[in-house]
Amino acid sequence: MADALIAVVLLLVAATATAAVATRDPARQALVLSVLGVVLTVLFTVLQAPDVGLSQLAVGSALTPLLIMLSVRKVKRRARTKDEGRGG
């Protein structure tokens, strides 16, 4: 039973990672990376590594996507300001 659960979670990890790579929009990619972090947390918990799972939950599911979203927002805002400066 445990082997089947591990196999299912590994397939979920592979599918989510593929979705993260296939997503073109950086904002959506950050959201998919957050989901990937949650799925990896489940994998680590199933593999009986809850401490690694908690670290993955904090860093992979929350911190990294947040930093990516903030960076994308700043780049878009800077590009918009640059475009407004050219137009006027």
LOLUM-502625 format. One record per residue (C-alpha): residue number from 1; residue in one letter; x, y, z. Coordinates in pm, whole numbers. Example, Ala and Ser with C-alpha at 12.3 -4.5 7.8 and 13.67 -1.06 7.14 Angstrom:
# residues 2
+-----+------+--------+--------+--------+
!  nr ! rest !     c1 !     c2 !     c3 !
+-----+------+--------+--------+--------+
!   1 !    A !   1230 !   -450 !    780 !
!   2 !    S !   1367 !   -106 !    714 !
+-----+------+--------+--------+--------+
***
This chain:
# residues 88
+-----+------+--------+--------+--------+
!  nr ! rest !     c1 !     c2 !     c3 !
+-----+------+--------+--------+--------+
!   1 !    M !      0 !      0 !      0 !
!   2 !    A !    281 !    241 !     85 !
!   3 !    D !    455 !    172 !   -246 !
!   4 !    A !    137 !    253 !   -439 !
!   5 !    L !     96 !    579 !   -246 !
!   6 !    I !    457 !    676 !   -318 !
!   7 !    A !    408 !    598 !   -687 !
!   8 !    V !     93 !    810 !   -705 !
!   9 !    V !    260 !   1105 !   -533 !
!  10 !    L !    565 !   1073 !   -760 !
!  11 !    L !    334 !   1086 !  -1063 !
!  12 !    L !    171 !   1399 !   -918 !
!  13 !    V !    514 !   1556 !   -870 !
!  14 !    A !    608 !   1475 !  -1229 !
!  15 !    A !    281 !   1616 !  -1365 !
!  16 !    T !    305 !   1933 !  -1158 !
!  17 !    A !    670 !   1988 !  -1248 !
!  18 !    T !    585 !   1944 !  -1616 !
!  19 !    A !    304 !   2198 !  -1580 !
!  20 !    A !    546 !   2443 !  -1416 !
!  21 !    V !    789 !   2409 !  -1705 !
!  22 !    A !    516 !   2436 !  -1969 !
!  23 !    T !    360 !   2751 !  -1822 !
!  24 !    R !    481 !   3063 !  -2004 !
!  25 !    D !    337 !   3346 !  -1794 !
!  26 !    P !    566 !   3414 !  -1494 !
!  27 !    A !    277 !   3500 !  -1262 !
!  28 !    R !     96 !   3175 !  -1340 !
!  29 !    Q !    424 !   2988 !  -1320 !
!  30 !    A !    470 !   3114 !   -964 !
!  31 !    L !    129 !   2975 !   -872 !
!  32 !    V !    211 !   2639 !  -1031 !
!  33 !    L !    542 !   2637 !   -842 !
!  34 !    S !    346 !   2688 !   -522 !
!  35 !    V !    132 !   2385 !   -603 !
!  36 !    L !    449 !   2190 !   -683 !
!  37 !    G !    583 !   2285 !   -340 !
!  38 !    V !    271 !   2148 !   -174 !
!  39 !    V !    291 !   1824 !   -372 !
!  40 !    L !    658 !   1787 !   -279 !
!  41 !    T !    563 !   1844 !     84 !
!  42 !    V !    317 !   1557 !     57 !
!  43 !    L !    588 !   1341 !   -102 !
!  44 !    F !    833 !   1413 !    179 !
!  45 !    T !    566 !   1338 !    437 !
!  46 !    V !    483 !   1007 !    268 !
!  47 !    L !    854 !    925 !    263 !
!  48 !    Q !    860 !    990 !    640 !
!  49 !    A !   1067 !   1307 !    628 !
!  50 !    P !    834 !   1558 !    794 !
!  51 !    D !   1112 !   1802 !    880 !
!  52 !    V !   1211 !   1829 !    515 !
!  53 !    G !    842 !   1856 !    427 !
!  54 !    L !    794 !   2150 !    662 !
!  55 !    S !   1098 !   2325 !    513 !
!  56 !    Q !    962 !   2262 !    164 !
!  57 !    L !    624 !   2397 !    267 !
!  58 !    A !    778 !   2719 !    396 !
!  59 !    V !   1029 !   2778 !    119 !
!  60 !    G !    889 !   2604 !   -188 !
!  61 !    S !    521 !   2674 !   -136 !
!  62 !    A !    529 !   3020 !     17 !
!  63 !    L !    855 !   3211 !      1 !
!  64 !    T !    981 !   3137 !   -351 !
!  65 !    P !    647 !   3200 !   -530 !
!  66 !    L !    603 !   3519 !   -327 !
!  67 !    L !    945 !   3647 !   -432 !
!  68 !    I !    874 !   3561 !   -795 !
!  69 !    M !    538 !   3740 !   -784 !
!  70 !    L !    695 !   4050 !   -628 !
!  71 !    S !    971 !   4050 !   -889 !
!  72 !    V !    724 !   4017 !  -1177 !
!  73 !    R !    516 !   4300 !  -1032 !
!  74 !    K !    820 !   4525 !  -1001 !
!  75 !    V !    936 !   4451 !  -1357 !
!  76 !    K !    588 !   4521 !  -1498 !
!  77 !    R !    562 !   4843 !  -1300 !
!  78 !    R !    906 !   4956 !  -1417 !
!  79 !    A !    821 !   4874 !  -1781 !
!  80 !    R !    492 !   5065 !  -1753 !
!  81 !    T !    670 !   5369 !  -1607 !
!  82 !    K !    929 !   5356 !  -1885 !
!  83 !    D !    654 !   5337 !  -2151 !
!  84 !    E !    469 !   5636 !  -1999 !
!  85 !    G !    792 !   5837 !  -2002 !
!  86 !    R !    840 !   5775 !  -2376 !
!  87 !    G !    481 !   5863 !  -2464 !
!  88 !    G !    480 !   6203 !  -2294 !
+-----+------+--------+--------+--------+
***
